[in-house]
Amino acid sequence: MPSTTTTARRARTRTPGVPTPWQMFFQQFLKHPVMVGSIVPSSDRLIRKMLGPVDWANTKLFVEYGPGVGTFCPAILDRMTPDAQLIVIDTNADFIRYLRHTITDPRFVAVHGSAADVERIVRDHGHDHADYVLSGLPFSTLPPGVGPAIAAATQRVIRPGGAFLVYQYSPRVRLFIAPHFTDIDHEMEWWNVPPAQLYWGWKTKGAAAATPMQG
Ligand SMILES: C[S@@+](CC[C@H](N)C(=O)[O-])C[C@H]1O[C@@H](n2cnc3c(N)ncnc32)[C@H](O)[C@@H]1O
């Protein structure tokens, strides 16, 4: 369910002929059911719970994989400090075009590409690392090898003390996270269609030294 906080931010920029987030999400689900992986956007409760543990005062770069119509984006931007940046990465060009049209916050950057390239994308935008990475990717239906590559790249790109935030409908997603994050918190959110598994994979200080970001 789209966030109610999205309404005010987007109403200023919506023009006739531009679909609502719900219409856009459903259209893209019909076009790319496997890549989108869900029939409706995330609920407000899921968003609040997922973002709850983030230390916003110490967040300069927040990255989101698979933003879709940007259901999480206004909630992230509302919590971020004025000098922080939100980079979202999606393989669907229609979603990226939609996001660039509907979200005008100068801290927001929408990149058309794959989450597997997060290290290059972060570097290209002038950062050494990300503080937090959020994923709405359908991990279990990604092409073979892509999920493990994304999880490994994510572990490398996150700073010590940061976290990989993952929500997914199947608990199998933990299999992708566990090889790279030993400190994992888990909760369920029933108020979502369908109910979702939430994971927070924390990057410990020791892990940072062992896996620096590739140059
Ligand atoms: C379940 S939908 C996103 C839902 C949305 N975040 C929400 O909360 O309502 C999954 C998204 O992942 C994107 N996606 C799939 N594979 C990707 C990849 N390798 N890199 C980045 N985005 C990808 C799809 O285009 C789609 O927008």
The ligand as a Tripos MOL2 file, in Angstrom:
@<TRIPOS>MOLECULE
LIG
   27    29     1     0     0
SMALL
NO_CHARGES

@<TRIPOS>ATOM
      1 C1          8.8200   -6.0150   -5.3560 C.3       1 LIG1
      2 S1          9.2570   -4.7550   -6.5120 S.3       1 LIG1
      3 C2          9.6220   -3.3490   -5.5280 C.3       1 LIG1
      4 C3          8.6160   -2.9640   -4.5220 C.3       1 LIG1
      5 C4          8.8070   -1.5940   -3.9090 C.3       1 LIG1
      6 N1         10.1600   -1.4240   -3.3800 N.3       1 LIG1
      7 C5          7.8030   -1.3950   -2.8050 C.2       1 LIG1
      8 O1          8.1910   -1.3260   -1.6370 O.co2     1 LIG1
      9 O2          6.6170   -1.2850   -3.0820 O.co2     1 LIG1
     10 C6         10.8930   -5.2740   -7.0150 C.3       1 LIG1
     11 C7         11.6820   -4.2400   -7.8110 C.3       1 LIG1
     12 O3         13.0090   -4.7630   -8.0450 O.3       1 LIG1
     13 C8         13.4380   -4.3370   -9.3490 C.3       1 LIG1
     14 N2         14.5810   -5.1910   -9.7420 N.ar      1 LIG1
     15 C9         14.5820   -6.4940  -10.1340 C.ar      1 LIG1
     16 N3         15.8380   -6.9280  -10.3320 N.ar      1 LIG1
     17 C10        16.6720   -5.8820  -10.0370 C.ar      1 LIG1
     18 C11        18.1110   -5.7170  -10.0070 C.ar      1 LIG1
     19 N4         18.9380   -6.6980  -10.3480 N.pl3     1 LIG1
     20 N5         18.6110   -4.5050   -9.6250 N.ar      1 LIG1
     21 C12        17.7720   -3.4850   -9.2850 C.ar      1 LIG1
     22 N6         16.4110   -3.5870   -9.2810 N.ar      1 LIG1
     23 C13        15.8740   -4.7670   -9.6680 C.ar      1 LIG1
     24 C14        12.1630   -4.4550  -10.1860 C.3       1 LIG1
     25 O4         12.2390   -3.7110  -11.3680 O.3       1 LIG1
     26 C15        11.1340   -3.9100   -9.1900 C.3       1 LIG1
     27 O5         11.0210   -2.5050   -9.2800 O.3       1 LIG1
@<TRIPOS>BOND
     1     1     2 1
     2     2     3 1
     3     2    10 1
     4     3     4 1
     5     4     5 1
     6     5     6 1
     7     5     7 1
     8     7     8 2
     9     7     9 1
    10    10    11 1
    11    11    12 1
    12    11    26 1
    13    12    13 1
    14    13    14 1
    15    13    24 1
    16    14    15 ar
    17    14    23 ar
    18    15    16 ar
    19    16    17 ar
    20    17    18 ar
    21    17    23 ar
    22    18    19 1
    23    18    20 ar
    24    20    21 ar
    25    21    22 ar
    26    22    23 ar
    27    24    25 1
    28    24    26 1
    29    26    27 1
@<TRIPOS>SUBSTRUCTURE
     1 LIG1         1 GROUP 0 **** ****
